[in-house]
Amino acid sequence: MIVPQQLRPGDRIAIAAPARKVSRDEVAPFVQLIEQQGFEAILPEGLFAEENQMAGNDTHRANLLQRLLDDPTLGAIVCARGGYGSVRIVDQLDFTLFAKRPKWIVGYSDVTVFHSHLNRLGFSTLHATMPIDIRTTADDNSAAFATLLSALMGNPDAIACPPHPMNRIGDAEAQVVGGNLSILYSLAGSPSAIDTRGKILLIEDLDEYLYHIDRMMTALRRSGMLAGLKGLIVGGLNNMHDNAIPFGLTAEQIVLRAVHDYDYPIVFGAPIGHLGLNNHALPLGVPTHIEVSKCGATIVPKLL
């Protein structure tokens, strides 16, 4: 995997909007915080475009992101927010110039489209908080923002996870791949689908029906994506819904049932994903060590 260069104060960080629309006010606290750290914030022309839910039509969003991918002066591209829309533009993008000067692509949720696609192309990316989550400049003390900065500057923090009754004890070291479960499910069979064999898989999600969590986990299992793992990290599975007739299992129980035949270590309750200011940054595509014991778990990424 090719790992983008670590950032230093003075480097340029651009904000992109490949999916749902965003306003200037919504990104302002994040811009102020990174500028306080000595970085130059870039708000490209067209960032605040609108077309219904999205930040402009597909062509507009693709062209804006293409300009940023091609810009050799940028050290990172931070996606402003998730929502929906990245999958509609990923096939329009050309990564030729990006490959000559790779930069960090940052985000989570819908940004899993780019994490997965770039993993297939051989580039590490950063699963981390986004500007929409940073509401005030006081948020610079949050784990989300602090770990984002540490990772961008080449010193990703180890992630400590509390004990969880469903954890499976053990340790492993491999590349971490994955992200949002719904996006991984939607990418199956496409050119952006990840190869999970020999990897540690990360999954997280928000605001889904329990039966659909089961559908997605069953699909991953049937496709072989759960069989050859070195380990599994389960981040936030929050705000789940049930039907009038209960499904009968929690989201965590559904995940555990899907992997019951396998013996790799599993971390539940990792502070990663849709967790607001507790969304810890995790580089994807780099060697990462996980250790799970009765006392909890640690996730230790190692940038090359």
N, C-alpha and C positions, 0 to 999 in steps of 0.2 A: 504494500500500500504506500502511496505517496502522501506524506504528511505536510500540509502547508507550513510555511515559516511562522515561528512565534512572533508575536507583535511586541512593539516597544512604543512608549510615548512618542507622539509625533506621527505615528502611522495613521492611515486613513481607513475609516470604517463606514461603509455605506449601508443604508437601510433600503430594503426592497419590499415590494408588495405584490407577490405572485398569486395571491388568492383574494381573501376578503378585503374590502376597502378599509382605509385607515385615515384618520385626520391628523393634521399638524399638532393639535393639542394632545392627541393620544400618544404621540411619540416624543413630545417635548421633554418629559422628565428623563427618559432614557438618553436623549441627546445631551442634556445638561450633565448627566452623570458621567458619560464617557468623555465629554470635554473636560470635566473636572479632573479626570485621570490623565489628561494630557494628550488624548487622541483627537483627531480631526473628524468630525461627523459630516457625512456627505448625504444630503437629501436630494436625490436626482430629480430632474425635471419630469413631471408626470407622476410622481409618487402618490399624489393625493387625488388622482382621477377616480371617477365613479361611474359604474354602470350597474344599476340595481345593487345586488349584494357585493359585487366584485370591484376591484380597484382598476376599472377600465375593462375594455373587451379583451379577448384572448390575445389578439395581435399586439395591443398596447402593452399588456403585462409581459408578454414574451420579449418584445423589443426592449423594454426597460431593463429587464433582467439580463438580456444579452449584452447590453452596453456595459453593465457592471461586471459580468463574467469576463468580458474582453479587456477591461481596464487594468493595465499592469501596475497601476499606482495604488491599488487597493490591497489592504491586508486582510479584510474580512467583509462579507456580505451578511448582514443580520436581517432575517425576514421579520417584518413588522408584526405579523400575526398569522394565525392559521385560518381556520374556516374551511373553505373549499375552493378549489380552482387550480392548484398547482399541476394536477395530473393533466389538465387540458392544454397546458403549454409546454410540458417537458419535452415532447417530441419535436417541437419547433426550435429547440435550443441547439447551438453548435458549441461544443466544448473544446474546439481545437486551440484557440488562443488561451483559454483557461488552463489547459494542460501545460502550456509553456510557462505560465506564472500562476500556479495554483494559489487559491486563497481560501480561508475558512468560510464555509457555508453554515450558518447558524440558525437554529430554530427547533421546533418540535411540532407535534400534532400533524397538520397537513404538510409540513415541511419534510415529513418522512418520505414523501415522493422523491425529493432531491437526495436525501440521505441514501435511499436505496439505489437510485439511479447512479449516483457517483460512486457508491461502493462497487457496483458492477464495472465501472470504468477504472477502478483502482485508486480512488482518492478517499482520504479520511475527511470526515465532517464532524460538526459539533452539535450534539443534542443538548439544547440549553434554552434558557428563558428568552423571551422576545419583548420588544418594546411595549406591546400592549399590556404586558403584565406589570410593568414598572409604572406605578401611578403617581408617586411623589419622589422627590430627591432624597427623602429619608430612606428610601428603599435601598440605598447603597450599602446598608448594613444587612441586607437580606442574604440568605445563602444563595439564592438564585443569581443575583447580580455578582456577588463576590466570587462564586465559583466559575461564572462565565469569564470574568476578567482573568482569573488564575489560569484557566485553560488556554485562553487566547495568548497569554504571555508565556506559555510553555511549561507551566507548573500545575497541571490538573490536580485538584484536591482528591484525596481518598474519600470515599463515601462510606460513612458508618450507618448501618441499618439496625434497627432494634430487633430483639428476638421476635419470632413469629411462630405460632404453633404449627404452621404448615411447611416451614422451611425444611429442606432436605440437606442434611449435613454433608460436607465434603469440600474440596477445593478444586479449582481448575484455572488454567490460563489459556487464553485464546483471544482472537479479535471479537469485539462486541459488534453486533449488527442488529438492526431492527428499529423500533420506535413505536408509533401508534398502531395498535392492533387492527383497527378498521382500515387503515391505509395499507398495511401489509396484506390484508385479505383482498383488498381491491386491486392490488398490483399482481396478484397471482397469475401466472401465464403470460405476463407482459415482458417486454425487454428491460423493465425496471425491477423485476422480481429478484430478491436477493437469494444467494446460495447460503444456506445456514449450516451446511455440513462442516463439522469441526469447529464451529463458532459458538460463542455465548450469545444467546438471543435475548434481546430486551423487548418487552411488551408493556404497554400502558394504554389506558383509554378512559373515556369520560362520557356520561350521558347516553348510555346504551341500554337496551332491553336485555335482560339476562338470557332469554332464549337466543338472542342474536350473538351474545358472547359465546354461547355454546355452539352456534352455527359456525362462527369464525374459527374457534379453536378446533372443531371437528374438521373443518376444511384444511387447516394447517396440518393437522395430524394425517389426514388421508393423502395429502400431497407429499408427505415425507419430510416436511419442514421441522418437525419436532423429534425425528428419530435419531439424527446423527449429531445432536448438540453436545458440546462440552459442558454447558451449563445454561441456566435460565434465570433471568432477572425479571421480576414482576414489579413494575412501578405502580403508580397510582391507578386504581380502578374505582373511580369515584362517581357518585350521583347516578347509580344504576337504577333501572326501572323494572317493575314486574307487572304481570298481567293480573286481571281479576282472579283467575285461577293461578296460584303461585307456581313458579317454575320449580321450586323446591331446593335450589342450591344457590349459594352466593357466587359472585364472580370468581372469587379465589378458589372455591371448591370446584367450579367448572374447569378452571385452568389445571388444577391438580388432577382431576379425573382424566383430562386429555393426555397427561404425561405419566400416567400411573405405571406403564410398562417399562419406563426408562429409569436409569439409576444415577443420572447426573445430579450435581448439586443444584438446589433451587433457592433463590432469595425472594421472599415475599415482602411486600411493604417497603420496597426501596423508595427513597425520597426523590423520585424522578417522574416527570410528566406533568399532568394537569394538577399541580399542587400549589399554584400561586408562588409566593415568595420562598417556598421550600423546594423548588424544582432545581435540584443540583445538576450542574453541567457534567456531561459524560462524552468524551471523544469516542466516535465510532470508527471502527476499522483499524484500531491500534491494539497491541497486546495489552490485555487487561487480566488481572488476577482477582478471582473471587474466592473468599474463604468463608464458609458457613459453619457455625458452631452453635451450641445451645445458648451461648451468650449473645448471639446476633450474627451479623455478617459484615464483611468489608469488601468494597469494590475499589481496586487500585489500578487506574489506567497508567500506561507507560508510554509517553510520547517518544518516538525514535529520534 
